[in-house]
Amino acid sequence: AAKLAELMGGTSITARLASLRHHVEGLAIEWITMPSAGGLTHKTIADGHIRTETAASVVAVIRNDEGIPGPGPDFTFEPGDTVLVMGSTESVSAATKILTG
């Protein structure tokens, strides 16, 4: 979270995410590293139907030290991308399985 905050403009993002997790019962926030192959590596967010299948949201991606907030459905995941996913514990777990295979 600190790396994303640094890349996206400040430590306030880290503080807000931590605060949000504490104030919203059942909210899960996870950082997922994309594998070298499998899952949604080299595929788009839309290909995975993450939002419709799991109700989780891909909130941001870190790629090569660049923060990408709010990636759209045409965003293609690459090996080593770090993906920020938010939702219920169950939805984040299901999204992780889709993302990583």
C-alpha positions as CSV (number, residue, x, y, z in Angstrom):
1,A,0.0,0.0,0.0
2,A,2.8,2.4,0.8
3,K,4.3,1.8,-2.7
4,L,1.0,2.6,-4.4
5,A,0.6,5.7,-2.2
6,E,4.1,6.8,-3.2
7,L,3.4,6.2,-6.9
8,M,0.0,7.8,-6.8
9,G,0.7,10.9,-4.9
10,G,1.1,10.5,-1.2
11,T,0.7,8.7,2.0
12,S,-2.9,9.8,2.4
13,I,-4.0,6.9,0.1
14,T,-2.4,4.4,2.5
15,A,-4.1,6.0,5.5
16,R,-7.5,6.1,3.7
17,L,-7.3,2.4,2.7
18,A,-6.4,1.4,6.3
19,S,-9.1,3.6,7.7
20,L,-11.7,2.2,5.2
21,R,-10.8,-1.4,6.1
22,H,-11.4,-0.6,9.8
23,H,-14.7,1.2,9.2
24,V,-16.4,-1.1,6.7
25,E,-17.1,-4.5,8.3
26,G,-16.3,-7.4,5.9
27,L,-14.2,-5.3,3.5
28,A,-11.2,-7.1,2.2
29,I,-8.3,-5.3,0.5
30,E,-5.6,-7.5,-1.1
31,W,-2.5,-7.0,-3.2
32,I,-2.1,-9.8,-5.8
33,T,1.0,-10.4,-7.9
34,M,0.2,-11.7,-11.4
35,P,2.0,-14.9,-12.3
36,S,4.3,-15.3,-15.3
37,A,1.6,-17.4,-17.0
38,G,-1.9,-18.6,-16.4
39,G,-4.9,-16.8,-14.9
40,L,-5.5,-13.5,-16.5
41,T,-1.8,-12.8,-17.4
42,H,-1.8,-11.4,-20.9
43,K,-5.6,-11.0,-20.8
44,T,-7.9,-8.1,-20.0
45,I,-10.0,-7.3,-16.9
46,A,-13.0,-7.8,-19.1
47,D,-11.8,-11.3,-20.1
48,G,-12.0,-12.3,-16.4
49,H,-15.5,-11.0,-15.7
50,I,-14.2,-10.2,-12.2
51,R,-16.8,-7.7,-11.3
52,T,-19.8,-9.7,-12.6
53,E,-18.6,-13.1,-11.4
54,T,-17.2,-12.1,-8.0
55,A,-18.5,-8.6,-7.1
56,A,-14.9,-7.6,-6.3
57,S,-13.2,-4.6,-7.9
58,V,-9.8,-4.1,-9.5
59,V,-8.9,-0.7,-8.0
60,A,-5.4,-0.1,-9.2
61,V,-2.3,-1.8,-10.7
62,I,1.3,-1.2,-10.2
63,R,3.5,-2.0,-13.2
64,N,7.2,-1.3,-13.4
65,D,7.0,1.4,-10.6
66,E,4.0,3.1,-12.3
67,G,0.7,3.3,-10.5
68,I,-2.4,2.8,-12.7
69,P,-5.5,3.9,-10.8
70,G,-8.9,2.6,-11.9
71,P,-7.8,0.5,-14.9
72,G,-10.7,0.0,-17.4
73,P,-12.0,-3.3,-18.8
74,D,-9.6,-3.2,-21.7
75,F,-6.6,-3.1,-19.4
76,T,-4.3,-6.1,-20.1
77,F,-2.5,-7.7,-17.1
78,E,1.2,-8.5,-17.5
79,P,3.5,-10.8,-15.5
80,G,4.6,-9.2,-12.3
81,D,1.8,-6.6,-12.1
82,T,0.6,-6.0,-8.6
83,V,-3.2,-5.7,-8.5
84,L,-5.2,-4.0,-5.8
85,V,-8.5,-5.8,-5.4
86,M,-11.3,-4.8,-3.0
87,G,-14.6,-6.4,-2.0
88,S,-15.9,-8.8,0.5
89,T,-13.5,-11.5,1.8
90,E,-15.3,-14.1,-0.4
91,S,-15.3,-11.9,-3.5
92,V,-11.6,-11.0,-3.2
93,S,-10.7,-14.7,-2.7
94,A,-12.7,-15.6,-5.9
95,A,-11.1,-12.7,-7.8
96,T,-7.7,-13.9,-6.7
97,K,-8.4,-17.3,-8.2
98,I,-9.5,-15.8,-11.5
99,L,-6.4,-13.4,-11.6
100,T,-3.8,-16.0,-10.8
101,G,-5.4,-19.2,-12.1
